[in-house]
Amino acid sequence: DQLFKQMGSTFTTSLLEIMFRDSGVELHESEFPFLSLKGGWNKGELVIGDAFLFDHENSSAELVYSGQWENNIPCGYGNILYPKEVYSGDVKFGKKHGSGTQTSRDGRVIEGEWHQGLFHGFMKFKRVDGGINEQEY
């Protein structure tokens, strides 16, 4: 917690990795996916900001989440960036949860309610040709 407060507006999670390793804990890259978190902090808690994922194949950082945080977990309103689509809407524990819109690069749009990352309730699917399908889950 003191380390978060000292870092101010930016915190590189590689420092967390060092802390884990110094205490004898070995982390696999899938257990420690973030390269960095950047944003606004309040009393050691990230409240709004961005998370970047390290792409080991291309040695680059990719933005994967931008928005509100609660207890250092994506929660509130945010944008989740996937390889072929972007979700904008309510997020809870880093998953689509609540009202939101998912837009694919090819122009397809899914609007509706989500529950723990899954379709929930009434969903509207807008096709590239302008057609609309609706379904309840």
C-alpha positions, 0 to 999 in steps of 0.5 A: 500500500505504501508503494502505491502512495509513493508512486503517485499517478503512475505505477508499473506492475513490474515493481509488484513482480519484484516484490513477489519474487523477493518474497520467494513467489514465482509468477507465470506470465499468465498470472501476472499479465499487466505491464503497467497501470496508469491513472489517478490514485486516491489513498493508494487505490486506483480510481480511474485509469488504464491497464496495459498488457504486455505482448511477449511476441511483439515486445509491446504494450497494448491498452486493454482497459480504460475507465473506472476502478474500485479496489484496484479492479476495473469496476464502474464505467469503462472500455475493454479493448479486445483484439477485434472489438471494443466494449463500452459500458458497465464493468464489474470485476474486470468483466462486462456487467450491466448495460453496454455496447460491443462494437466489432472492427467490421461494424457489427454492434451488440447492445444490451445487458451483460452479467459476468461477461455473458449476455443477460436479458434483452440483446440487440444485434446490429449487422453491417448490412443495417439489419437488426436481430433481437434476442432475450437471454 
